[in-house]
Amino acid sequence: MGAHRHGGRASLSAVAGFACNQGFVFSLFYMGANRAFGDGVLSFERADLFGTLLFMMVSFALLRVASPKARGALLARPLLWCYAVLLVLGSVVPALSGGSNSAGLVVEAALVGLPAGLMLAAWGRALGGLPLARALPAVFVGSAVGATACFAVATVPVVGAALVLKLLPLGSAWALKGLSRPAGDGGDVLAPASGGAEPASDGSSCGERADGPAKGEPAPLSLRALLATSAEREQTARLSLKMAAGTVLFGLAAGFMETYGSDPGMASTPAFPATLLLFVLFCVAAMQLLATGGLDPEGAPSGVGPADASADGSAPSEPEGPLDGVYRLAVLVMMAGFLFVPVLGEFGVPGEAIVLAGYLGLSAVLESLFLVMARITGQDAALSFARGFTALFAGEVAGIALGNVIDVVSGTEQTPYVVVACAGLAALYACLFLFTERDFRALSVIAREADRFDDACALIASECGLSKREAEILPFALKGRTGERIAAEFFISKSTVDTHLRRIYGKCGVHGRQELIDLGERTERRLSGR
């Protein structure tokens, strides 16, 4: 009960804090003015967003090249408060500098982009420390709450309301405080777990550790290492590459649209209130799809293997994951917007608002997928966010640049439709040929099975009273790893492994490895049937 209450508080804190982060990002990206470098025909539109995204990518690169210890220092609690203060200061630079000179744009991009990227990675790590059944809903609920706050500010003319949005990073840092753990040096850091099972009663966990081991310590327990066959590992690597390529193209489509909606000096996204309303409705629909797609522990289990046949017994049903339906919905909304821009634009239908709503929905789906990939590969979820958002923002930056080039080269009234056509083709190609719905479903199913396996490990360890070391060895034993392989993973002798295995057999009431594996399979079926 105590663990359950703690998990509930962590989920609530994650939703509230992530809502603050998302609300600030939405207001920063889409509720300001379209500010440009240069004047006249050669002006570079959305230079503010372009620079911010570049500096966010710099912060992601810094995290990726940093050592695990340095990465932990960058994401430590005291620095998170510093990042929040910098974000608040950076968001008021336009008012202090007049918002039009190039120096002000560069300063704002640096003050906002660098800490925003680090805060986003910190939220990746924080959400990665939760089980997927809590982390994925937190992404959508938090995004919806942040969008609702922006919608209220945009539609209710209250003096000083926009200031509330500029202060949201402080709420984000405060919520991250509740998701941190004490560090050995007296500070606080976010635990670099990639999510999954609840800890066992003795405090151990069958989850993986994301960072590499220190000298003389056991090797990290990675679900990548526990995948049963080399074919499964190769499939995960192939799908990761396809996901990255598709993410770049989706970002490219969004970047094209950033140069379409307004001209320099105008509001960057004139129809943004409509976008926010559509996005909130999308998040509500996404939560319903998640509840019926395998994340709801009370829901009926979906098929997870080829043995599951259809109702008439004719053919096995294709397994479904908890996110593929949401992915389909996000792409559908985005593509509908592209159609509405040229067809119904003259009738007042804000097609660009629909496109942006679909893109925001797709971003939330991709954030969930980054958590899924961290879960599968066993890496730090902060790194998964850094890699994923680097691909997304690289595409968006390229789209903004190319959209400006098309605007300068063409210089006709048909330019907006050329930009929209390029954006639509990029999104369509990404969906149909790069990262398809089938690929998304495959990753989603792998993650759900990995999560269920991890939950089964934790449940067996808790119910059978396994020690911390026995709980660490249990997943390898359930996957049929030899004693020599387990000994190599933990830098211990094979005789020590054999001793631990005998104790595990005794505590679990089984007489050998096969009976232990059967127990694991029964536990997984019990969990899936709740």
C-alpha positions in Angstrom: 0.0 0.0 0.0 2.8 2.4 0.8 4.5 1.8 -2.5 1.2 2.2 -4.3 0.6 5.6 -2.6 4.1 6.7 -3.4 3.6 5.7 -7.0 0.4 7.7 -7.1 2.1 10.8 -5.7 4.9 10.4 -8.2 2.5 10.1 -11.1 0.6 13.2 -9.9 3.8 15.2 -9.5 4.9 14.1 -13.0 1.7 15.2 -14.6 1.7 18.6 -12.9 5.4 19.3 -13.6 5.3 18.0 -17.1 2.2 20.2 -17.7 4.3 23.2 -16.6 7.1 22.3 -18.9 4.8 21.8 -21.9 2.8 24.9 -21.2 5.9 27.0 -21.2 7.2 25.4 -24.4 3.9 25.9 -26.2 3.8 29.5 -25.2 7.4 30.1 -26.2 7.2 28.4 -29.6 3.8 29.5 -30.7 2.4 32.4 -28.7 4.9 35.1 -29.6 5.6 37.1 -32.7 7.1 36.0 -35.9 10.5 37.6 -35.6 13.0 37.6 -38.4 16.7 38.2 -39.2 17.2 40.9 -41.8 14.6 43.1 -43.6 12.7 43.0 -46.8 12.8 40.1 -49.3 15.8 38.5 -47.7 14.4 38.4 -44.1 14.6 35.0 -42.4 11.2 34.2 -40.8 10.8 32.5 -37.4 14.5 33.2 -36.6 13.5 33.1 -32.9 12.3 29.5 -33.1 15.1 28.5 -35.4 17.8 29.8 -32.9 16.0 28.2 -29.9 15.9 24.8 -31.5 19.5 25.0 -32.5 20.6 25.7 -28.9 18.3 22.9 -27.6 20.1 20.6 -30.0 23.5 21.8 -28.6 22.3 20.9 -25.1 21.2 17.5 -26.3 24.7 17.0 -27.9 26.3 18.0 -24.6 24.3 15.3 -22.8 25.2 12.7 -25.4 29.0 13.2 -25.2 29.1 13.6 -21.4 30.1 10.8 -19.1 27.4 9.2 -16.9 28.8 11.1 -13.9 28.8 14.4 -15.8 25.4 13.8 -17.1 24.1 13.2 -13.6 25.7 16.5 -12.5 24.0 18.4 -15.4 20.6 17.0 -14.4 21.1 17.5 -10.6 18.4 19.3 -8.7 20.3 22.5 -7.9 21.1 23.0 -11.6 17.5 22.4 -12.6 16.5 25.4 -10.5 19.2 27.4 -12.3 17.7 26.3 -15.7 14.3 27.3 -14.6 15.5 30.8 -13.6 17.3 31.1 -17.0 14.1 30.1 -18.8 12.2 32.8 -17.0 14.8 35.4 -17.8 15.2 34.3 -21.4 11.4 34.6 -22.0 11.4 38.2 -21.0 14.4 39.2 -23.2 12.1 40.2 -26.1 10.4 42.8 -23.9 13.7 44.2 -22.6 15.5 44.2 -26.0 12.6 45.4 -28.1 12.3 42.0 -29.7 13.6 43.1 -33.1 17.4 43.3 -33.1 19.6 40.4 -34.0 21.6 40.5 -30.8 18.4 40.1 -28.8 17.4 37.1 -30.8 20.7 35.4 -30.2 20.7 36.1 -26.5 17.2 34.9 -26.1 17.9 31.7 -28.1 20.9 30.9 -25.9 19.2 31.8 -22.6 16.1 29.7 -23.5 17.4 27.0 -25.8 20.2 25.5 -23.7 18.3 25.2 -20.4 15.1 24.2 -22.2 16.9 21.2 -23.8 18.3 20.2 -20.4 15.0 20.5 -18.7 13.4 18.4 -21.4 16.0 15.7 -21.0 15.5 15.8 -17.2 11.8 15.2 -17.8 12.7 12.2 -20.0 14.7 10.8 -17.1 12.0 11.5 -14.6 9.2 9.9 -16.7 11.5 7.1 -17.6 11.7 6.3 -13.8 8.0 5.5 -13.8 6.3 2.3 -15.1 5.2 2.7 -18.7 1.6 2.3 -17.6 2.0 5.6 -15.6 4.6 7.4 -17.7 2.7 7.3 -21.0 -0.6 8.7 -19.7 1.4 11.3 -17.8 2.8 12.5 -21.2 -0.7 13.0 -22.7 -2.4 14.3 -19.5 0.5 16.7 -18.8 0.5 18.0 -22.4 -3.3 18.5 -22.3 -3.1 20.4 -19.0 -0.3 22.6 -20.3 -2.3 23.3 -23.5 -5.4 24.1 -21.5 -3.4 26.7 -19.5 -2.2 28.3 -22.7 -5.7 28.3 -24.2 -7.0 30.1 -21.1 -4.3 32.8 -21.4 -4.9 33.2 -25.1 -8.7 33.5 -24.9 -9.3 35.3 -21.6 -8.0 38.9 -21.9 -6.6 39.3 -18.4 -3.8 41.8 -17.9 -0.6 40.0 -16.9 -1.9 36.5 -17.6 0.9 35.8 -20.0 3.4 36.3 -17.1 2.0 33.2 -15.5 3.2 31.1 -18.5 6.7 32.6 -18.2 6.9 31.4 -14.6 5.9 27.8 -15.4 9.6 26.6 -15.5 9.7 27.2 -11.7 6.8 24.8 -11.3 8.5 22.3 -13.6 11.7 22.4 -11.4 9.7 22.1 -8.2 7.9 18.9 -9.5 11.3 17.4 -10.6 12.4 17.8 -7.0 9.8 15.3 -5.9 11.0 12.8 -8.6 14.7 13.0 -7.6 16.6 10.7 -5.2 19.4 11.6 -2.8 22.9 11.4 -4.2 25.9 10.1 -2.4 27.5 13.5 -2.3 24.6 15.1 -0.5 22.9 16.5 -3.6 19.9 15.3 -5.4 19.8 13.8 -8.9 17.2 12.2 -11.0 17.4 8.5 -11.0 18.6 7.3 -14.4 16.2 4.3 -14.5 14.4 3.8 -17.7 11.1 2.9 -16.0 9.3 -0.3 -15.6 8.6 -2.4 -12.6 7.9 -1.4 -9.1 10.7 -2.2 -6.7 10.6 -5.4 -4.8 9.9 -5.4 -1.1 13.6 -5.4 -0.2 14.2 -2.4 -2.4 15.7 -4.2 -5.3 14.3 -4.0 -8.8 14.4 -6.1 -11.9 14.8 -2.9 -14.0 17.8 -2.1 -15.9 20.5 0.5 -15.0 21.1 2.9 -17.8 24.7 3.9 -17.4 27.7 1.8 -17.8 29.2 0.1 -14.7 32.0 1.4 -12.7 35.2 -0.6 -12.5 34.6 -3.7 -10.5 30.8 -3.3 -10.4 28.3 -5.7 -12.1 27.4 -5.1 -15.7 24.1 -3.2 -16.3 21.0 -5.3 -16.6 19.7 -4.3 -20.0 16.5 -5.6 -21.7 18.5 -5.4 -24.9 20.8 -8.1 -23.5 17.7 -10.1 -22.3 16.0 -10.2 -25.7 15.8 -13.8 -26.6 17.2 -13.9 -30.1 19.6 -12.0 -32.3 16.7 -11.5 -34.7 14.8 -9.6 -32.0 17.9 -7.4 -31.3 18.3 -6.7 -35.0 14.6 -5.9 -35.4 14.9 -3.4 -32.5 18.0 -1.7 -34.1 16.3 -1.6 -37.5 13.1 0.0 -36.1 15.2 2.5 -34.2 16.8 3.7 -37.4 13.4 3.9 -39.2 12.0 5.8 -36.2 14.8 8.4 -36.4 14.4 8.9 -40.1 10.6 9.2 -39.8 11.0 11.7 -36.9 13.3 13.9 -39.0 10.7 14.1 -41.8 7.9 14.9 -39.4 10.0 17.7 -38.0 10.7 18.8 -41.6 7.0 19.0 -42.3 6.5 21.1 -39.1 9.3 23.4 -40.0 7.8 24.1 -43.5 4.6 25.1 -41.8 6.3 27.4 -39.4 7.2 29.7 -42.4 3.6 29.5 -43.8 1.3 30.7 -41.1 2.4 34.4 -40.7 4.7 37.1 -41.9 7.4 38.9 -39.9 6.0 41.2 -37.2 2.7 39.3 -37.0 1.7 36.7 -34.4 3.7 33.6 -35.1 0.6 31.3 -35.0 -2.6 33.4 -35.4 -4.9 30.4 -35.1 -3.1 28.9 -32.1 -6.2 28.9 -29.8 -7.9 26.6 -32.3 -4.8 24.4 -32.3 -4.8 24.1 -28.5 -8.5 23.1 -28.4 -8.0 20.5 -31.1 -4.9 19.2 -29.3 -6.7 18.9 -26.0 -9.4 16.8 -27.7 -6.7 14.7 -29.3 -5.1 14.0 -25.8 -8.6 12.9 -24.5 -9.0 10.6 -27.4 -5.4 9.3 -26.9 -6.1 8.5 -23.3 -9.1 6.4 -24.3 -7.1 4.6 -26.9 -4.4 3.9 -24.4 -6.9 2.5 -21.9 -8.3 0.1 -24.5 -4.9 -0.7 -26.2 -3.1 -2.6 -23.5 -2.0 0.0 -20.9 -5.0 -0.3 -18.6 -4.1 -3.1 -16.1 -7.8 -3.8 -15.7 -8.4 -4.1 -19.5 -8.6 -7.2 -21.5 -5.2 -8.3 -22.8 -4.4 -7.9 -26.4 -2.8 -10.7 -28.5 0.9 -10.9 -28.0 2.0 -13.7 -30.2 1.3 -15.7 -33.3 -0.7 -18.3 -31.3 -3.5 -15.9 -30.8 -6.1 -16.7 -33.5 -9.1 -14.6 -34.7 -12.6 -15.3 -33.5 -13.4 -17.6 -36.4 -10.1 -19.5 -36.0 -9.1 -18.7 -39.6 -5.8 -16.9 -38.9 -3.8 -15.5 -36.1 -4.6 -11.9 -35.2 -1.9 -9.4 -35.5 -0.7 -8.2 -32.1 -1.5 -4.6 -31.2 0.4 -2.3 -28.9 -0.8 0.5 -26.7 0.5 3.3 -28.9 -0.1 2.4 -32.6 -3.7 3.6 -32.5 -2.6 7.0 -31.1 0.1 7.3 -33.8 -2.6 6.6 -36.5 -4.8 9.3 -35.0 -2.1 11.9 -34.9 -1.0 11.3 -38.5 -4.7 11.4 -39.6 -5.2 14.8 -37.9 -2.0 16.2 -39.4 -2.8 15.0 -42.9 -6.4 16.3 -42.7 -5.0 19.7 -41.9 -2.8 19.7 -45.1 -5.9 18.9 -47.1 -7.9 21.7 -45.5 -5.3 24.4 -46.1 -5.8 24.7 -49.9 -9.3 23.4 -50.1 -11.2 25.2 -47.4 -8.8 28.1 -46.5 -11.0 30.6 -48.3 -14.0 29.6 -46.1 -12.2 30.4 -42.9 -11.2 26.8 -41.9 -7.8 27.1 -40.2 -6.0 24.3 -41.9 -2.7 25.3 -40.5 -4.2 25.1 -37.0 -5.2 21.5 -37.7 -1.8 20.6 -39.0 -0.1 22.1 -35.9 -2.6 20.2 -33.6 -1.6 17.0 -35.4 2.1 17.8 -35.1 1.7 18.5 -31.3 -0.2 15.2 -31.0 2.5 13.4 -33.0 5.2 15.0 -30.7 3.4 13.6 -27.6 3.3 10.2 -29.3 7.0 10.4 -30.1 7.8 11.4 -26.5 6.0 8.3 -25.4 8.0 6.3 -28.0 11.3 7.7 -26.7 10.3 6.3 -23.3 9.5 3.0 -24.9 12.8 2.8 -26.7 14.6 3.6 -23.4 12.6 0.8 -21.8 13.6 -1.7 -24.6 17.3 -0.8 -24.9 17.9 -0.2 -21.2 19.5 3.2 -21.8 19.0 6.3 -19.7 15.7 7.9 -20.8 17.4 11.3 -20.8 19.6 10.1 -23.6 16.6 8.6 -25.4 14.9 12.0 -25.2 18.1 13.7 -26.4 18.5 11.5 -29.4 14.8 11.6 -30.3 14.4 15.3 -30.0 17.7 15.9 -31.8 16.1 14.1 -34.9 12.8 15.9 -34.5 14.3 19.4 -34.1 16.9 18.8 -36.8 14.1 18.2 -39.2 12.2 21.2 -38.0 15.2 23.5 -38.3 15.8 22.2 -41.9 12.1 22.8 -42.7 12.3 26.4 -41.4 15.4 27.1 -43.5 14.0 25.4 -46.7 10.7 27.2 -46.2 12.5 30.5 -46.2 14.5 29.6 -49.2 11.3 28.7 -51.2 9.8 32.0 -50.1 12.8 33.9 -51.4 13.3 32.0 -54.6 9.6 31.8 -55.6 8.4 35.2 -54.5 4.8 34.6 -55.9 1.4 34.2 -54.4 1.7 30.4 -55.0 4.6 30.2 -52.5 2.4 29.3 -49.5 0.9 26.3 -51.3 4.3 25.1 -52.5 5.4 25.1 -48.9 2.3 23.3 -47.7 2.7 20.7 -50.5 6.3 20.1 -49.5 5.3 19.7 -45.8 2.4 17.3 -46.7 4.7 15.2 -48.9 7.3 14.9 -46.2 4.8 13.8 -43.6 3.1 11.4 -46.0 6.4 9.8 -47.0 7.4 9.4 -43.4 4.2 7.7 -42.5 3.9 5.4 -45.6 7.5 4.4 -46.3 9.8 5.2 -43.3 8.2 4.7 -39.9 5.0 3.0 -40.7 2.1 2.1 -38.4 3.3 -1.6 -38.6 6.7 -0.5 -37.3 5.2 1.5 -34.6 3.0 -1.5 -33.6 6.1 -3.8 -33.5 8.0 -1.5 -31.1 4.9 -0.9 -29.0 4.3 -4.7 -28.6 8.0 -5.3 -27.7 7.9 -2.6 -25.1 4.6 -4.0 -23.5 6.1 -7.5 -23.4 9.3 -6.2 -21.8 7.3 -4.2 -19.3 5.3 -7.3 -18.4 8.4 -9.4 -18.1 9.9 -6.8 -15.8 6.7 -6.7 -13.7 6.8 -10.4 -13.4 10.4 -10.4 -12.2 9.5 -7.8 -9.5 6.4 -9.7 -8.4 8.2 -13.0 -8.1 11.1 -11.3 -6.2 8.6 -9.7 -3.8 6.3 -12.7 -3.2 9.2 -15.2 -2.8 11.4 -12.9 -0.7 14.4 -12.9 -3.0 17.5 -10.9 -1.9 18.7 -8.0 -3.9 21.3 -10.1 -5.7 18.9 -13.0 -6.3 16.4 -10.5 -7.8 19.1 -9.2 -10.2 20.0 -12.7 -11.3 16.3 -13.8 -11.7 15.7 -12.2 -15.2 18.8 -13.9 -16.6 17.6 -17.2 -15.2 14.1 -16.7 -16.6 15.6 -16.0 -20.1 17.6 -19.2 -19.9 21.1 -17.7 -19.7 23.8 -20.2 -18.7 25.6 -20.0 -15.4 28.8 -18.9 -17.2 26.9 -16.0 -18.9 25.4 -14.8 -15.7 28.8 -15.0 -13.9 30.3 -12.9 -16.7 27.5 -10.3 -16.4 28.0 -9.8 -12.7 31.8 -10.4 -12.4 31.3 -13.3 -10.0 32.3 -16.9 -10.1 30.0 -19.6 -11.6 29.9 -21.4 -8.3 28.5 -18.3 -6.7 25.9 -18.1 -9.4 25.0 -21.7 -8.8 24.5 -21.0 -5.1 22.2 -18.0 -5.9 20.2 -20.2 -8.4 19.7 -22.9 -5.8 18.4 -20.4 -3.3 16.1 -18.9 -5.9 14.8 -22.4 -6.7 14.2 -23.1 -3.0 12.4 -19.8 -2.3 10.3 -20.1 -5.4 9.3 -23.7 -4.7 10.7 -25.1 -8.0 13.1 -27.9 -8.7 15.1 -26.5 -11.7 15.5 -23.9 -14.4 12.6 -25.1 -16.5 10.1 -25.0 -13.6 11.4 -21.5 -12.8 10.8 -20.4 -16.4 7.3 -22.0 -16.2 6.7 -19.9 -13.1 7.7 -16.8 -14.9 5.4 -17.5 -17.8 2.5 -18.1 -15.4 3.2 -14.9 -13.6 3.3 -12.9 -16.9 -0.1 -14.5 -17.9 -1.5 -13.6 -14.4 -0.4 -10.0 -14.8 -1.8 -9.7 -18.3 -5.1 -11.1 -17.2 -5.7 -8.6 -14.4 
